[in-house]
Every structure is written in C-alpha cells, then in structure tokens.
Amino acid sequence: MSNSKKIVLLGHFGVGKTSVMRKYVTDEFSSDYKVTIGVHILKKDVEDISLILWDIEGTKDINRINKSYLLGAHSFIITYDITRPSTFQNLESQITGLKKDFPNALIKVIGNKVDLLEKTAIQEDRDKQIVSITDYLTSAKTGENIETLFLSIASELSK
Amino acid sequence: MHQGEETKIDLLKNLLLNDDRLEINALKLKIKHLEDLLESKKQLSKKVDPIIDKKLDAYTEEIPIALGPVITESLKNEIENSKDQVVDALYPIIGKMIKKYIQKEFQILSEKINSQIKKRFSFMGFFRTAKSKFTGVEEDQLILNQIGETEIQEIYIIEKNSGILKGNYSITKTIDKDVLSGMLTAIKSFVEDAFKTGNDNLESIEYGLYNIHIQNFKTYYIAVVVHGVFDANYQQKLKDKLLNFSKKHYKATASNSKLSNALKTSFS
C-alpha cells in the first residue's frame, strides 16, 4: 500500500495557506505575498508517511473550487485569518458541507496569523465561537503550531 | 634738435599712436586676464577632478542597483505593450537562427538516411525489406522509424482521484515523482473539468519530441512519457501492453515497490 496521504488546504484569499505550507515544508516564511494560482503541490515526509500537500487557490466560496481537486483527499485543512472576520463568516456551513461530501476525511480548522492577535483581540461572541471550533491557532510567520498541526495529522492518518 | 622741436614730435607721436597704444594696453589686459583664468582653471581642476571622478564611480555603481529594476520593469511593459514591434525587430535575427537550425537538422537527417541506404545490402537491410513486404509498411517509413527511435522515458501509475503515485519506472532523473503525479492529476482534472466533456478523459499531452500517453482505468491511470516517433502503430502496441500489464500486475493493495518493480520488468 502507498504511504502517501493527500492533504488539501482550503480558505479565502490571503489567509496564509501558502505561507503555512511553505513554512512547514521549507521552514521559510516569505513576506513577499504571491497569490496562489490554481493549485500548488508540495511534499513533506513525516516518519513513514509522505504528506502530499495541495494548496488550492483561495476563494470566498468553497463551492466554487474545482471539486476534482478535492477528490481522494485524506485530510482537509481549512484556514482562516484570525484578523479578518470575513474569512470565517461561513466556516461552520463549509465544514458541514465537507463532512457530508467527504465523510472519511480528517478535517482540521486553523486560525492563522495569531502573531497579529494582540492588535485585533477577539471580542465578539461570534468570533469566540469560531475560535472554539478551531483546532490550532497558527502563525506562518513565527511557525507557531505549524509543525504540531502537520504532525497531528500525520499521526491520525497513520492509525 | 631743439627742445621745442622734440616736444612737437612727442605731441605728433601722441596724436598718431595714441589709439594704437590704447588698443595694445587693452589687449595686454585681456591676455593677462586669460592667463589668470587658465591658471585658476588648472588649479580648480586639480582640486575638483578627483571629487567628480569619485562621484562618477559611485554613480556608476549605484545607478544599476537603483534604476535596474525600474528599467527592467519598463522594458517588460514596453515589450508587453508592443509585441508586434518586438517581433518585427527580432524576426530577422531569430528567423535566421531557426533557418540555420533546420538546415543543420536536415543535414543530420540526410546523413542518417544515406547511412541507412548504404546498409541496404547488409543483413539489417534485407531484414527491413522483408519486414516492409510482410507488414505493408513502406521501407522509407521503416528507415525513418529506425532513425527516430521511440523510447519510454518514464511510467507512472497514479490513483485517479487523489493523484497519489502507486508506482513508477524512470530512465531519467526527474523532479519529485509524488509532486509530479499530483500536478499531472491536477492538470488532467482541470482539462476534464474545464471542457465538461462528460466522462471523457485526457489521453495525451504533447510537448516537443515528447508525448505523454495517458491510459485511464477505473480507479487509476497510467501515464507514459515517450520520446521519439509516437505513431498510431506504436500507440496501439503501447495500449495493448499497458492493458496486459494492468491485468497481470495491478492490485489496489499492491505496494509501491512491487508495482514499480513490475513496471521495470515489463517496460525496460
């Protein structure tokens, strides 16, 4: 059997999907923001598993993504920007939709850019609710929780 | 001479030469002024020249750094906005290069054909003639096929939905095979989705002398990178071989190494 696992990163434009992936794979964070076009694929070996990371073009609506890119995914990482409420407005319904379409896939929710959190402290009740369904608060800039996130996914997928 | 006469002569001299004397004096002053000016310029130059030289050196170093990206960007925009003019300007140069390249390639081809024809009476020549009569394929076509020998460079067995590599065989060093499998699947999905042609699948990608033949199965596909002549005859043979391989070796539970070894045995 193949030990490769397909991980798909989803989320709005500019939430930091590419930065999270790049930070994890090459341990680099680039401030030169470059909009992802279509799909970008990278690989990272974790112990005996190869994580094949599909970084999908950012979009407001998950339903507008080319569905064939999602097929066969073992895990989804839904990324939002903790400083921009518009990026987690429909998060719960998106998660519900994904669970329905891919019942066997592991879903992780991450709130990225936690390094900027002090400036935009979460106050609204709704925002607090979103944080409650978040698995990890991450920072592609500082690397906070990035390694932990992927290690936990690798660990759960290898079971 | 009397004193009175001398005074008269002096008076006459003054009258006659006064204008000339004034002019000479003015000229002398001008020459003096010019000499001073030249001298002061020399002195000034001695002091200023090294400063100017230093500044110029600094500018020479700084200008490419400061203006390089701006100039590059401007050139890019200019080329982008004036493609036709750029093509017109470059065509005579590139055209000549292409012409030269094609001439060279034809020369090589011609030499190879001559070499094959010279071998006409060799064993291979008789074999080719017999093969031509037996298969109905023209002998010159057989010669051309021999010249541009077809070679399988790489084979990938890829899971259809996930794009995960199930096995591969390659005679060349390539970029990460897992990433390549993913990208190939993404391209395939994009094309199939973009043209919405029902259940039709992307079956071939051509680039230069390479051809990627894609054979689709229910849950996976096999991508074969072929170099050289990829005619219908070769394609049909390849399809049959891949079908046989699939029947004989493919199992969803087979390990990557097992499938890779089977590919190597069957296609090397």
Contacts between the chains, C-beta under 8 A, distances in Angstrom:
chain1	res1	chain2	res2	distance
A	1	B	253	6.0
A	1	B	255	6.2
A	2	B	159	7.6
A	2	B	164	5.6
A	2	B	165	7.0
A	2	B	166	5.8
A	2	B	255	7.7
A	2	B	256	5.3
A	3	B	256	7.7
A	4	B	164	4.6
A	4	B	165	6.6
A	4	B	178	6.0
A	5	B	164	7.8
A	6	B	162	4.4
A	6	B	163	6.8
A	6	B	164	6.0
A	6	B	182	7.8
A	38	B	186	7.3
A	38	B	190	7.1
A	39	B	186	4.8
A	41	B	163	7.9
A	41	B	179	5.2
A	41	B	182	4.0
A	41	B	183	5.5
A	41	B	186	6.8
A	42	B	179	6.7
A	43	B	176	5.7
A	43	B	178	5.0
A	43	B	179	5.3
A	50	B	178	5.9
A	52	B	162	7.9
A	52	B	163	7.3
A	52	B	164	6.4
A	52	B	178	5.6
A	52	B	179	7.4
A	52	B	182	5.4
A	54	B	163	8.0
A	54	B	182	6.7
A	54	B	186	7.6
A	66	B	189	6.6
A	66	B	190	6.6
A	66	B	193	5.4
A	67	B	193	7.8
A	68	B	161	7.9
A	68	B	189	3.7
A	68	B	190	7.8
A	68	B	192	7.1
A	68	B	193	5.4
A	69	B	186	6.5
A	69	B	189	6.3
A	71	B	160	8.0
A	71	B	161	3.7
A	71	B	162	6.9
A	71	B	189	7.8
A	72	B	159	6.4
A	72	B	160	7.5
A	72	B	161	3.1
A	72	B	162	2.8
A	72	B	163	7.0
A	72	B	164	7.1
A	73	B	162	6.8
A	74	B	162	7.5
